[in-house]
Amino acid sequence: MTTTANQLPTFNAASTAEEVVDALASEIQGKNVLVTGTSVGGIGFETARAIAKLRLSKEAIQNEFPATEVRTLELDLSSLAAVRKAAAEVNAYPESIHVVINNAAATETVHGLTVDNLEIQMASGHIAPFLFTKLIFSKLLASADAAQGWTPRVVFVSSIQHNAGDGVPLEKEEFMRGNGGPDPNPAVRMFARYGAVKSANVLTAREMARRGGSKVRAYSLHPGAIITNAFSKGFKDALQQVGVIDHEGNPGTVVSFKTIPQGAATTVVAAFDPRIANHSGAYLEDGVLAEHNVAPHSADTRRAKKLWELTEEVIDEKFDL
């Protein structure tokens, strides 16, 4: 059964993932969702927990909810070979995948290169998720169900930080490796690179929607400012320098913070809310469409097309939808 729009509440900044799940229960029932970046203490974990009534481990889920099917997947986004291996495992699953949520990001280091000689943030936050989604796309499409009104969805967890600077660089060397040279303020440079990656997420959702047409729905979103497990790593220094958190890791006064359950809510909306079905490619904040908050460089269709083609060149594969 599909929930009609007039039966649904209006979500906002205070909505939690569980509240969204409860409201969209008929949409979520029976769906298989693949979420990347589900370490405890992050919004990916809370997204999965809310959707599956998740607890701290696979065993705990199955003890409390014996009928819940939970699969764990080792996905190392810092290695394209590892991404291919994980995708092959997913493609061997007997079930279809209804929703892919690209949530993972790298915040461990100011600057570093992967085994593929790619800058770690762009590799983990954009290039590898692009490849992973490409490799499992046929399985995703297999979940389409016209009779039930279901079109597969791909969600990219972006950030309001996507609007920083000039967005994702589209010069190949800078795109792949960033500025790895000496810098008097490397932590702030890291934060800028984070924004470039998040711009790539917004552009990729838009281009996937354009190329995919009626076959897939793609969305990007800002989850809100949330203190997560990422704050205990290299990202913490950058956030302190720009005043988002203090030196103890507590919220500063620059932005308003959400709880982790509130931070995961918009991801669930993007994955299942039927009211945004005709807005594929859109960007969301606080549980609703927020196209007015998309930076011009991340709304540019020409840049979206160029980014897609550049990423195909880097992975040496075409992603034809």
C-alpha positions as CSV (number, residue, x, y, z in Angstrom):
1,M,0.0,0.0,0.0
2,T,1.3,3.5,-0.9
3,T,0.7,6.4,1.4
4,T,-1.0,9.4,-0.2
5,A,0.5,12.8,0.2
6,N,-2.3,14.3,2.2
7,Q,-1.8,11.5,4.9
8,L,1.8,12.5,5.5
9,P,3.1,15.1,8.0
10,T,5.3,17.9,7.0
11,F,8.9,17.1,8.1
12,N,11.2,19.8,9.5
13,A,14.6,20.3,11.1
14,A,13.3,18.7,14.4
15,S,12.0,15.5,12.7
16,T,13.9,12.3,13.6
17,A,14.7,9.4,11.4
18,E,12.3,7.1,13.4
19,E,9.5,9.6,13.0
20,V,10.0,9.7,9.3
21,V,10.2,5.9,9.1
22,D,6.9,5.6,11.1
23,A,5.2,8.1,8.7
24,L,6.5,6.3,5.6
25,A,6.1,2.8,6.9
26,S,4.0,1.6,4.0
27,E,6.6,2.9,1.5
28,I,9.5,1.2,3.4
29,Q,7.9,-2.2,4.0
30,G,9.5,-4.9,2.0
31,K,12.3,-2.7,0.6
32,N,16.0,-3.7,0.5
33,V,18.2,-0.7,1.3
34,L,22.0,-0.5,0.9
35,V,23.6,2.1,3.1
36,T,27.3,2.9,3.0
37,G,29.2,4.3,6.0
38,T,27.3,2.7,8.9
39,S,29.8,2.9,11.7
40,V,28.3,3.4,15.1
41,G,28.0,7.1,16.0
42,G,27.4,8.3,12.5
43,I,24.2,9.3,10.6
44,G,24.6,6.3,8.2
45,F,24.3,4.0,11.2
46,E,21.2,5.9,12.4
47,T,19.7,5.8,9.0
48,A,20.0,2.0,8.9
49,R,18.9,1.7,12.5
50,A,15.8,3.6,11.9
51,I,14.9,1.8,8.7
52,A,15.6,-1.7,10.1
53,K,14.8,-0.9,13.7
54,L,18.5,-1.4,14.0
55,R,20.5,-1.9,17.3
56,L,24.2,-2.2,17.8
57,S,25.0,-5.2,15.6
58,K,23.6,-7.7,13.2
59,E,23.2,-10.2,16.0
60,A,21.2,-7.7,18.1
61,I,18.9,-7.0,15.2
62,Q,18.2,-10.6,14.6
63,N,17.6,-11.3,18.3
64,E,15.1,-8.5,18.6
65,F,13.6,-8.7,15.1
66,P,14.1,-12.3,13.9
67,A,12.3,-11.6,10.6
68,T,14.7,-8.8,9.7
69,E,17.2,-9.7,7.0
70,V,20.5,-8.0,7.6
71,R,23.6,-8.3,5.5
72,T,27.0,-6.8,6.3
73,L,29.3,-5.7,3.5
74,E,33.0,-4.8,3.6
75,L,33.3,-1.8,1.3
76,D,36.7,0.0,1.3
77,L,36.1,3.2,-0.7
78,S,39.8,4.0,-0.7
79,S,40.4,1.2,-3.2
80,L,38.7,0.8,-6.5
81,A,39.7,-2.8,-6.6
82,A,37.9,-3.3,-3.2
83,V,34.9,-1.5,-4.6
84,R,34.7,-3.9,-7.5
85,K,35.0,-6.8,-5.1
86,A,32.2,-5.5,-2.9
87,A,30.0,-4.8,-5.9
88,A,30.4,-8.3,-7.1
89,E,29.3,-9.6,-3.7
90,V,26.2,-7.3,-3.9
91,N,25.4,-8.5,-7.4
92,A,25.4,-12.1,-6.1
93,Y,22.7,-11.4,-3.5
94,P,19.4,-13.1,-4.4
95,E,17.5,-10.0,-3.5
96,S,17.0,-6.9,-5.5
97,I,18.2,-3.5,-4.1
98,H,15.5,-0.9,-3.9
99,V,17.5,2.0,-2.5
100,V,21.2,2.8,-2.5
101,I,22.3,5.5,0.0
102,N,25.8,6.8,-0.6
103,N,26.6,8.1,2.9
104,A,30.3,7.3,3.5
105,A,33.0,10.0,3.6
106,A,36.7,10.2,4.5
107,T,37.6,12.6,7.3
108,E,40.6,10.9,8.8
109,T,43.4,12.9,7.3
110,V,44.2,16.5,6.1
111,H,45.6,15.1,2.8
112,G,46.4,11.7,1.6
113,L,46.4,9.5,-1.5
114,T,44.7,6.2,-2.0
115,V,46.3,3.1,-3.5
116,D,44.9,4.3,-6.8
117,N,46.8,7.6,-6.4
118,L,43.6,9.6,-5.8
119,E,43.1,12.2,-3.1
120,I,41.3,10.3,-0.3
121,Q,38.3,12.6,0.2
122,M,37.4,12.8,-3.5
123,A,38.0,9.1,-3.9
124,S,35.9,8.0,-0.9
125,G,33.2,10.6,-1.2
126,H,32.6,10.7,-4.9
127,I,34.7,8.6,-7.3
128,A,34.3,5.2,-5.5
129,P,30.6,5.7,-4.7
130,F,30.1,6.6,-8.4
131,L,31.9,3.4,-9.5
132,F,30.0,1.3,-6.8
133,T,26.6,2.6,-7.9
134,K,27.5,2.0,-11.5
135,L,28.5,-1.6,-10.9
136,I,25.3,-2.5,-9.0
137,F,23.0,-0.4,-11.1
138,S,21.4,-3.3,-12.9
139,K,20.5,-4.9,-9.6
140,L,19.0,-1.6,-8.5
141,L,16.9,-1.3,-11.6
142,A,15.6,-4.9,-11.1
143,S,13.7,-3.6,-8.1
144,A,11.4,-1.4,-10.3
145,D,7.7,-2.4,-9.8
146,A,5.3,-0.5,-12.0
147,A,2.3,-2.2,-10.4
148,Q,3.3,-1.0,-7.0
149,G,4.4,2.4,-8.3
150,W,8.1,1.8,-7.2
151,T,11.0,3.4,-9.0
152,P,14.5,2.7,-7.6
153,R,16.3,5.5,-5.8
154,V,19.9,6.6,-5.3
155,V,20.6,9.0,-2.5
156,F,23.8,11.1,-2.0
157,V,24.4,12.5,1.4
158,S,25.9,15.9,0.6
159,S,26.2,19.0,2.8
160,I,25.4,22.7,2.9
161,Q,29.2,23.0,2.5
162,H,28.7,22.1,-1.1
163,N,28.3,25.8,-1.7
164,A,31.9,26.6,-0.7
165,G,34.2,28.3,-3.1
166,D,33.9,27.3,-6.8
167,G,32.6,23.8,-6.1
168,V,34.2,20.6,-7.4
169,P,37.3,21.3,-9.6
170,L,36.8,20.0,-13.2
171,E,40.5,20.1,-14.2
172,K,41.6,16.5,-14.1
173,E,44.7,16.7,-12.0
174,E,43.1,18.9,-9.3
175,F,40.0,16.8,-9.4
176,M,41.9,13.5,-8.8
177,R,44.6,14.7,-6.3
178,G,43.7,18.1,-5.0
179,N,46.4,20.5,-3.7
180,G,48.8,18.2,-1.8
181,G,51.6,20.8,-1.5
182,P,52.7,22.9,1.5
183,D,49.9,24.9,3.0
184,P,50.0,27.3,6.0
185,N,46.5,26.1,7.0
186,P,46.1,22.5,5.9
187,A,43.0,21.8,8.1
188,V,41.1,24.6,6.4
189,R,42.2,23.2,3.0
190,M,40.8,19.9,4.1
191,F,37.4,21.5,4.9
192,A,37.5,23.2,1.4
193,R,38.1,19.8,-0.2
194,Y,35.2,18.4,1.7
195,G,33.0,21.1,0.2
196,A,34.3,20.2,-3.3
197,V,33.3,16.6,-2.7
198,K,29.9,17.5,-1.5
199,S,29.4,19.7,-4.6
200,A,30.2,16.6,-6.7
201,N,27.5,14.7,-4.8
202,V,24.9,17.4,-5.7
203,L,26.0,17.5,-9.4
204,T,26.0,13.7,-9.6
205,A,22.4,13.3,-8.4
206,R,21.3,15.9,-10.9
207,E,23.1,14.3,-13.8
208,M,21.9,10.8,-12.8
209,A,18.4,12.0,-12.8
210,R,18.8,13.6,-16.3
211,R,20.4,10.5,-17.8
212,G,18.2,8.0,-16.0
213,G,14.9,9.5,-16.8
214,S,12.0,7.4,-15.6
215,K,14.2,4.5,-14.7
216,V,15.7,5.9,-11.5
217,R,15.2,8.7,-9.0
218,A,18.3,10.4,-7.6
219,Y,18.6,13.0,-4.8
220,S,21.2,14.8,-2.8
221,L,20.8,16.3,0.7
222,H,22.2,18.3,3.6
223,P,21.6,16.3,6.8
224,G,22.3,19.3,9.0
225,A,25.2,20.1,11.3
226,I,25.7,17.0,13.6
227,I,28.4,15.9,16.0
228,T,29.2,12.4,14.7
229,N,32.1,10.0,14.9
230,A,33.8,12.0,12.2
231,F,34.5,14.8,14.7
232,S,37.1,12.6,16.5
233,K,39.3,12.4,13.5
234,G,41.2,14.8,11.3
235,F,38.1,16.7,10.4
236,K,37.9,18.0,14.0
237,D,40.8,20.4,13.5
238,A,39.2,22.0,10.5
239,L,35.9,22.5,12.2
240,Q,37.6,24.0,15.2
241,Q,39.5,26.5,13.0
242,V,36.3,27.7,11.4
243,G,34.5,27.9,14.7
244,V,31.9,25.2,14.2
245,I,33.1,23.4,17.3
246,D,35.3,24.4,20.3
247,H,38.5,22.7,21.3
248,E,36.6,20.2,23.5
249,G,34.6,19.2,20.5
250,N,31.4,20.8,21.7
251,P,29.0,22.8,19.4
252,G,30.1,26.4,18.7
253,T,27.8,29.3,18.0
254,V,28.4,29.5,14.2
255,V,25.7,26.9,13.3
256,S,22.7,25.2,14.8
257,F,23.3,21.6,15.6
258,K,21.0,18.6,15.2
259,T,21.0,15.3,17.1
260,I,22.1,12.2,15.1
261,P,18.5,11.0,14.8
262,Q,17.5,14.4,13.4
263,G,20.5,14.3,11.1
264,A,19.4,11.0,9.6
265,A,15.8,12.1,8.9
266,T,16.3,13.8,5.6
267,T,18.2,10.8,4.2
268,V,15.1,8.6,4.9
269,V,12.9,11.3,3.3
270,A,15.0,11.2,0.2
271,A,14.9,7.4,0.1
272,F,11.2,7.0,0.4
273,D,9.0,10.1,0.5
274,P,6.5,9.7,-2.4
275,R,5.9,13.5,-2.5
276,I,9.3,14.1,-4.1
277,A,8.9,11.4,-6.7
278,N,8.5,14.0,-9.5
279,H,11.6,16.0,-8.4
280,S,14.3,13.5,-9.2
281,G,17.7,15.3,-9.1
282,A,16.6,17.6,-6.3
283,Y,18.4,18.7,-3.2
284,L,16.8,18.5,0.3
285,E,17.3,20.0,3.7
286,D,15.4,19.6,6.9
287,G,13.2,16.9,5.4
288,V,11.9,18.9,2.5
289,L,13.0,20.1,-1.0
290,A,15.5,23.0,-0.8
291,E,16.4,23.8,-4.4
292,H,16.7,27.4,-3.5
293,N,19.8,26.6,-1.3
294,V,21.8,24.9,-4.1
295,A,24.8,26.9,-5.1
296,P,24.9,28.0,-8.7
297,H,28.0,26.0,-9.4
298,S,26.3,22.9,-8.2
299,A,23.1,23.5,-10.2
300,D,24.9,24.0,-13.5
301,T,23.9,21.2,-15.9
302,R,27.0,21.7,-18.0
303,R,29.2,21.2,-15.0
304,A,27.2,18.1,-14.0
305,K,27.7,16.6,-17.4
306,K,31.4,17.4,-17.4
307,L,31.9,15.9,-13.9
308,W,30.1,12.7,-15.0
309,E,32.4,12.3,-18.0
310,L,35.5,13.2,-16.0
311,T,34.6,10.6,-13.4
312,E,34.1,8.0,-16.1
313,E,37.5,8.9,-17.4
314,V,39.1,8.4,-14.0
315,I,37.5,5.0,-13.4
316,D,38.0,4.0,-17.0
317,E,34.4,2.9,-17.4
318,K,31.3,4.4,-19.0
319,F,28.3,4.6,-16.7
320,D,25.5,4.4,-19.2
321,L,22.0,4.6,-17.7
